[in-house]
């Protein structure tokens, strides 16, 4: 069965019109494109990464391909500020978590971080080729519903970070948030930092003004990623964990609000309240 060029042309024009005029269509189309490209590139990178399983340097290879491609296809710009604040001798990176699009910021600037691994929930490991490649790239998976396994994995992660002088990327909120504030932080990242006596490097994503799940809107846009000065944990004990956690969270919220106001004003958008 053959489809004529006329039918293809008309279909393309109709889809283009729907894309330009219907936000719900752009929302689903762009997320489908985003996920499909990530999965497809993951398939092609398996033969490359499989020869160095668990090696964090695999992620740098992935980033060189995936970051520019995703930004070009989605019309995104991710601005990284103060990258000199990244610590090269091992640190815990704490970042706010808004959407699966946080991965876009990570992968865009992963070459700047270089030796970095991420902590993710175990379910990510089963997301097709992406989950498999994530494992090959040194991602540390934890079972959040099993506290004993989670603590054991956290302890192993602390030793790995300290011995290999890695950066360990963690979303301390544990789940996605939005709006003008952040969800309460979980203790895992701060436990690792104090236990290993490594500094915490806060990373703050500005508000995603271009994304609204309720209104089914996902447009091209810009993101500011700000790297805050590292917070030392030298000499700290577990008893000081709540104080450390609140100090880091307060600093991140302040930068989140100012950078969100800046990016929204520059794009004539309104931050969520």
N, C-alpha and C positions, 0 to 999 in steps of 0.2 A: 504494500500500500504506500503510495507516494503522496506527499503533501506539496502542493504547488508553492512557488515563490510568492505568489500573491497572498496566499493564506498566511505564510510565515511573516510577510511584511506587515500585513494588517494586524496580526497577533502581536508583533513586536511593538507597533505603534500604540495599540490599545493598552498593553502592559506598561509602556512608558508613561502614558497619560495617567493611568491608575497610580503608578509609583509617585508621580509628581503631585497628585492631587489628594491622595488618600494616605493619611499618616499611619493607619493600622496596617496597610499593605507594606509600607516602607519598614515598619517595625518588624514584622515577621520575615520579610525578605532579607533585611540586613542581618538579623540574628541568624537566619538560615545560612546566609553567605559566610558569616563569621565562623560559625561552628563547622561548616563544610570545609572551608579552607584550612582550618586548624587540623581537622581530621585527615584531610588529603595530604598536607605537608608532613604530618606525623607518619603516614604510611611510607612516604619516600625517604624519610630520615631514619627509619628503623635499621636498614642495612648499614648506615653510617655509625649510629650510636651503639649498635649491638656488639661491636668489637671492643667497646670500653664500657661495659654495663656498670651503672651506678656512679659514673664519673661526671662531676659537675661541669666539666669543660664541654661536655656534649651540648649543654644548654646554650653555650655561646654560639656554637655552630647553628643550632636551631634558630637563635635570635637573629642572626645575620640574614636568614632567608625570610623568616616569618614576620618579624617586626615591620620592616618596610613594606612588605606585601599587604599586610592587614591595614596599615595606616593609609596606603594608597587606595585600596578598594573601598574602605569605609569613609574616606575623607576626614581622617582624624589627625590631630597634631598633639603630641605629648611632650610638654616642655619640662625638662629636668633642671631643678634649681639646687645649687650648693652641692654638687656631686663630690666635692672635696671632703665633705663630712663623712663619707663612707670610710670605715676603718678597715685597713688591709690585713691586720693581724688577728682577725676573728672577731665577730660581733653578732648580736641578735638584732635583726631588723624587725621593727614593729610597724605595721602599716594598717590604716583604716580600710574597711572592706565594704564596698557599696554594691558591686555587681560582678558577674563573671567577666566584665570588661576590664576589671583590675588586672587581669592577665595581660591585656594589651600594653599597659604601662610597664609591667614587669619585663615582658619580652622585648619591648622597644629599647629599654636601657640596660638589659642584662649584660651586654658587653662592657658597660662602664663598671658594673659590680664585679664581673669576672667570676671569682671563686665563690659562688653562692648556691645554696640549696634551699628548697622550700619545704615547709610542713603542710600537709594536706590531709583531709579526712580519707579514710581507707576506701570509701566509695569511689573516689576519683580514679583509683587504680583500675577500676572496671569500666571506665568510659572509653571503650573501643581502643583504637590505636593511640589516641592521645594519652590515655592512662598508662599504656605500656611504655611509650616514649618517656613519659614523666618519670617512671621508675628507672629507666635507663639513664636519665639525666640526674639521678641522685636525689629525687624527691623522697622525703621521709613520710610514710603514711602512718596515721595513728587511728586507733579505734576509740572514738570519743565516748561511746556508750559502755566501754569497759575500762574503768578507771585504773585497774591494775596494769593492763596492757599499755594504756596511755602513759602512765608514769614510767614504766619500764622503757618505753620508746623514747620518752623525753630525756631520761638519764643517758641512754645510748647516744642520742643526738647531741647532748651537752659534751660528751667525751669526744665525739667525732669532730665537732666544731672546734674544740680546744686543740686537739692533736693536729688537725689538718689546716687550722687557721682559716676556717670558712666563715662566710656570712650566712646566717640562717634566717630566712624570711618567714615571718609568722603574722597572721592576722589575729591579733589578740581579742577582737570582738567575737570571734568564733563563727559568726554568721553575718549575713549581709545587713547593712543598715542604710540609712539615707537621711535626708533632711539636714537640719542645722547642728545636730549633735551626734555623738557616737554612742553606741551601746556600751554597757559596762564591760570592762576588760576581764578576760579569764586569766588565771594565774600562771598558766604554762610557760609563756615566754619569759616571765620575770623569774620564775623558779629556775629555768635553765640559765638565765643571765647571772643570778646570784650564785647558783651552784658551781658554775664554771668561772665566776669572777670576770666575766666578759662584759664590755660596754653594750648598752642598748642604743641603736641608731633609729630614731623615729622617722618614718616616711609618711607624708600626708598627701593624699589625692584630693584635689579640689572637687567641689560638688559637680555631679554630672547633670548639668542643666539641659543637656541635649537628650536625656533619657527619662522617660516617664512610663513606668509599667502600667499604671492605672489608665492613663490616657492612650496607651499603645503608641508611644512616640519614641523614635530612635533616629535622630538626625546626625549629620556630620557635626563635628565640634572640636573643642580644644580641652586639654587637661593640663593642669599644673601639678607636677609632682615635686614636693619640697622635701629635701633631706635636712633634718634638724641636726644640730651638734650632738655628738654622742654623749650619753649619760653614763658616767662611771659607776661600777658596782664594786669596786675594790674595797675590801674590808667589810662589806655589807653581809648581814646574816638574814636567814629566812624570816626572822621576826620583823625585819624592816621591809618585807615584800609589799604590804599594803601601801606604805608611804611611797615607795618607788613607783608602784603602779599608778597611783593618783598623780604623782608628779609628771610622769610621762604622758598620761592621758590629758591632763590640763594643758600641757604645752602643745599637744597635737590638736586639741579642740580650738585653741586660739589661732593656730596657723590655718586650720581648716576653714574657719570663718573668714579670715582676712583674704586668703587665696580664692575662696569661693566668691566673695564679694567682687574681687578684682576680675575674675574670669567672666562672671555674669555681667558686670558692667561693661566689659569690653565687647561682649556679644549681645548686648541689649536683652539679657535674660533675667529672670527673677529667681533668686535662690529659694529653695523650699523652706518653709517655716517650721 
